[in-house]
């Protein structure tokens, strides 16, 4: 039969293990908000928190804009991500090579309108997805409209490869080249045109600064995350 002392020793050991077995993983800042119009929130579980200009963009988080709202997010490698009204973006994965370059960055454009401007990382590091397509970029500005059952990808500059989830692919090589992916009755098709039915341009004109491009002066990741950016990551701050 165990003595009270032995029991207390076991209990103490278990308490220490419980404290050390599952350490809290600090989040890492991977960018910040450069433009915020109206309701722009980060989504965590069932709660939302308003994002303001200068607030940190964190690894593995979801950003959502409300109606008549927009935002431009600038990442550590100077990638610029603009979201129009009613849009949701998920940073699935960000792996740094150094403070200004990513080895691996995955961005999921769940719903809404977006403009993506690549930064200084190797173009192979970027993986952009919608529910229907994967976009591979090469020095690129891309407009994307993600709707239920349809994705429209418009090349503004550079080049891109767009593939459906069932591996049908088209190459976008000239400004205006557009891939339209639709899903009807479980059948996914892709069409290429140089007459885009939509671009992000109208959204740009509705929000000042939404489609300009910001370079970081310094974007060293910070752990743990900060609620604001007192050091000033953007040039001119």
Rosetta blueprint (number, residue, H / E / L):
1 X L
2 X L
3 X L
4 X H
5 X H
6 X H
7 X H
8 X H
9 X H
10 X H
11 X H
12 X H
13 X H
14 X H
15 X H
16 X H
17 X H
18 X H
19 X H
20 X H
21 X H
22 X L
23 X L
24 X L
25 X L
26 X L
27 X L
28 X L
29 X E
30 X E
31 X E
32 X E
33 X E
34 X E
35 X E
36 X E
37 X E
38 X L
39 X L
40 X E
41 X E
42 X E
43 X E
44 X E
45 X L
46 X L
47 X E
48 X E
49 X E
50 X E
51 X L
52 X L
53 X L
54 X L
55 X L
56 X E
57 X E
58 X E
59 X L
60 X L
61 X L
62 X E
63 X E
64 X E
65 X E
66 X L
67 X L
68 X L
69 X L
70 X E
71 X E
72 X E
73 X E
74 X E
75 X E
76 X L
77 X L
78 X L
79 X L
80 X E
81 X E
82 X E
83 X E
84 X L
85 X L
86 X L
87 X L
88 X E
89 X E
90 X E
91 X E
92 X E
93 X E
94 X E
95 X E
96 X E
97 X E
98 X E
99 X L
100 X L
101 X E
102 X E
103 X E
104 X E
105 X E
106 X E
107 X E
108 X E
109 X E
110 X E
111 X E
112 X E
113 X E
114 X E
115 X E
116 X E
117 X E
118 X L
119 X L
120 X L
121 X L
122 X L
123 X H
124 X H
125 X H
126 X E
127 X E
128 X E
129 X E
130 X L
131 X L
132 X L
133 X E
134 X E
135 X E
136 X E
137 X E
138 X E
139 X E
140 X E
141 X E
142 X E
143 X E
144 X E
145 X E
146 X E
147 X E
148 X L
149 X L
150 X E
151 X E
152 X E
153 X E
154 X E
155 X E
156 X E
157 X E
158 X E
159 X E
160 X E
161 X E
162 X E
163 X E
164 X E
165 X L
166 X L
167 X L
168 X L
169 X E
170 X E
171 X E
172 X E
173 X L
174 X L
175 X L
176 X L
177 X L
178 X E
179 X E
180 X E
181 X E
182 X E
183 X E
184 X E
185 X L
186 X L
187 X E
188 X E
189 X E
190 X E
191 X E
192 X E
193 X E
194 X L
195 X L
196 X L
197 X L
198 X L
199 X L
200 X L
201 X H
202 X H
203 X H
204 X H
205 X H
206 X H
207 X L
208 X L
209 X L
210 X L
211 X L
212 X L
213 X L
214 X L
215 X L
216 X E
217 X L
218 X L
219 X L
220 X L
221 X L
222 X L
223 X L
224 X L
225 X L
226 X L
227 X L
228 X L
229 X L
230 X L
231 X L
232 X L
233 X L
234 X E
235 X L
236 X L
237 X L
